[in-house]
Amino acid sequence: MDGIHDLGGMQGLGPVEHSPAEPAFHFPWEARARALLGIVAEAVDASGGEFRHAIERMDPGHYLTSSYYEHWLTAAATLAVEHGLVSHPELEARAGGPFPLSGPVLAQPAGDAGPDLDRPRFAAGDRVLVRDWHPAGHTRCPRYVRGKPGVVVRLDGIYSVPDVEAHGPARRHEPTYSVRFDAADLWSDGQEGVFVHVDLWDSYLEPA
């Protein structure tokens, strides 16, 4: 889906702050939020795609003003309510006040996902074009590469398609590739000799 979570390649957000000595958790509650998400995901049998989509559906203002593990906490609470582990009023009563959840799922449930693709369509060196589409549900295809040309540099194996697994029990497995993009093609900003590598599923790609 197109949402505020898909910030890759956008301007005006400043540099990514990172320290090599940064701890895994800055506060004790972050470790508890991570553990809670694992418990909820196992209880409701949520896939990685469904978990990520619960974060993607956060209100944009809440997403931008909350921390990484608050995103996890919101996803855990949203999945718990959507799967009937707890009601929203019960959750807010335990929290002692308002507890924001993510918005509803807009995509249709995945029914027949189609057959697995067990042979890659592309090989290293092939030029490809990323499909330019805007799904209502979850996708692992970044918005900034859609409609852009690239070159396959590596075949990374066959894996479950997140776009399918996020929306029901159906699964489809496809080859994945590391695709190299020229920064000048992505942003037309005059950068020469700068490349970006993105991991993409087979169904995201077309022959260039």
C-alpha positions in Angstrom: 0.0 0.0 0.0 1.0 3.6 -0.4 1.4 5.1 3.0 3.5 7.3 5.3 5.6 4.2 6.2 7.1 4.1 2.7 9.6 6.9 3.2 12.5 5.5 1.1 13.9 8.1 -1.3 11.8 11.0 0.0 13.4 14.4 0.5 13.5 16.7 3.6 13.7 14.1 6.3 17.4 14.7 7.2 20.1 12.1 7.8 19.5 8.7 9.4 20.8 9.0 13.0 22.9 5.9 13.9 25.5 5.0 16.4 27.6 1.8 16.3 27.2 1.6 20.0 23.5 2.0 20.0 21.7 -0.4 22.4 19.1 -2.8 21.2 16.6 -1.3 23.6 16.8 2.3 25.0 14.1 1.7 27.7 12.8 -1.5 29.4 9.4 -1.1 27.9 10.8 -1.6 24.4 12.0 -5.1 25.3 8.6 -5.9 26.7 6.9 -4.5 23.5 9.0 -6.8 21.4 8.2 -9.8 23.5 4.5 -8.9 23.5 4.5 -8.8 19.7 6.0 -12.2 19.5 3.4 -13.6 21.9 0.5 -12.0 20.0 1.8 -13.0 16.6 2.1 -16.7 17.8 -1.4 -16.6 19.4 -3.1 -15.4 16.2 -0.7 -17.1 13.8 0.2 -13.8 12.1 2.8 -13.8 9.3 5.6 -11.3 8.9 3.5 -9.6 6.2 0.5 -9.2 8.4 2.6 -7.8 11.2 4.2 -5.2 8.9 0.8 -4.3 7.4 -0.5 -3.6 10.9 2.2 -1.0 11.2 1.6 0.4 7.7 -2.0 1.1 8.6 -1.1 3.4 11.5 -2.4 7.0 11.4 0.3 9.0 9.6 0.6 11.5 12.4 0.9 8.7 15.0 3.5 6.9 12.8 5.7 10.0 12.4 5.6 11.0 16.0 6.2 7.6 17.6 9.3 5.5 18.0 10.2 2.2 16.4 9.0 0.0 19.3 5.8 2.0 19.6 5.1 0.9 16.1 5.5 -2.7 17.3 3.3 -2.1 20.3 0.6 -0.6 18.1 0.8 -3.6 15.7 0.5 -6.0 18.6 -2.5 -4.3 20.0 -4.1 -4.0 16.6 -3.7 -7.7 15.8 -4.9 -8.7 19.3 -8.1 -6.7 18.8 -8.7 -7.8 15.2 -8.3 -11.5 16.1 -10.5 -11.3 19.1 -7.9 -11.7 21.9 -9.1 -8.5 23.5 -11.7 -5.8 22.7 -10.6 -2.2 22.2 -12.6 -1.0 25.3 -10.9 -3.7 27.4 -7.5 -2.6 26.1 -8.2 1.1 26.9 -9.5 0.1 30.4 -6.2 -1.7 31.1 -4.2 1.1 29.6 -6.0 3.7 31.7 -6.9 5.9 28.7 -7.1 6.1 24.9 -5.0 3.5 23.1 -4.8 4.2 19.3 -5.0 1.3 16.9 -4.1 1.0 13.2 -6.8 1.6 10.6 -8.8 -1.2 8.9 -7.4 -3.5 6.2 -8.5 -2.2 2.8 -7.4 -5.1 0.6 -9.5 -8.1 -0.1 -8.5 -11.3 1.7 -6.2 -13.4 -0.5 -8.1 -16.4 -1.8 -6.5 -18.6 -4.3 -2.9 -17.4 -4.5 -2.1 -19.3 -7.6 0.7 -21.8 -8.1 4.2 -21.4 -6.8 6.9 -20.3 -9.2 9.8 -22.7 -8.7 12.0 -21.4 -11.6 13.4 -17.9 -11.9 12.4 -15.9 -15.0 15.5 -13.8 -14.8 19.2 -14.3 -14.4 22.1 -12.1 -13.3 22.7 -9.4 -15.9 19.1 -9.3 -17.1 17.5 -5.8 -17.4 14.1 -5.6 -15.7 11.4 -3.1 -15.1 9.6 -2.9 -11.8 5.8 -2.9 -12.2 4.2 0.5 -11.6 1.2 -0.4 -9.4 -0.3 0.8 -6.2 -1.9 -2.1 -4.2 -4.5 -1.4 -1.4 -2.8 -4.0 0.7 0.7 -4.9 1.9 3.7 -5.1 -0.5 7.4 -5.3 0.0 8.1 -3.3 -3.2 9.3 0.2 -2.3 7.4 3.0 -4.0 10.5 4.7 -5.2 11.5 1.8 -7.5 8.1 1.2 -9.1 8.2 1.9 -12.8 12.0 2.1 -12.8 14.5 0.0 -14.8 17.2 -2.0 -13.1 19.6 -4.9 -13.5 19.4 -8.3 -11.7 22.7 -8.9 -9.9 21.9 -12.0 -7.8 19.3 -14.7 -7.4 18.5 -15.0 -3.6 16.3 -18.1 -3.5 12.5 -18.8 -3.4 10.4 -17.4 -0.6 6.8 -16.7 0.4 5.3 -13.6 -1.2 4.6 -11.1 1.6 1.8 -9.4 -0.5 -0.1 -12.7 -0.3 0.7 -13.9 3.2 -0.3 -10.6 4.7 -4.0 -11.1 3.8 -4.9 -14.6 4.8 -3.7 -18.2 5.1 -2.9 -18.6 1.4 0.8 -18.7 0.4 2.6 -18.4 -2.9 6.4 -18.9 -3.3 8.5 -17.1 -5.9 12.1 -16.4 -6.7 13.6 -13.3 -5.2 16.4 -11.2 -6.7 18.8 -8.4 -5.8 18.2 -5.7 -8.4 20.6 -2.8 -8.9 19.2 0.6 -9.7 21.1 3.7 -11.0 20.4 6.6 -8.6 20.0 8.9 -11.6 17.1 6.7 -12.9 15.4 6.7 -9.5 15.7 10.4 -8.7 17.0 12.3 -11.8 19.3 14.2 -9.5 22.5 14.0 -11.5 24.3 11.4 -9.3 26.7 9.4 -11.4 28.2 6.1 -10.4 25.7 5.7 -7.4 23.7 2.6 -7.2 20.9 1.2 -5.0 20.3 -2.5 -4.5 16.8 -3.7 -3.6 15.5 -7.2 -2.9 12.4 -7.9 -5.0 10.0 -10.8 -5.7 9.6 -12.2 -9.2 6.0 -10.9 -9.6 7.2 -7.3 -9.0 9.2 -7.4 -12.2 8.8 -7.4 -16.0 11.4 -7.8 -18.7 12.8 -4.4 -19.7 
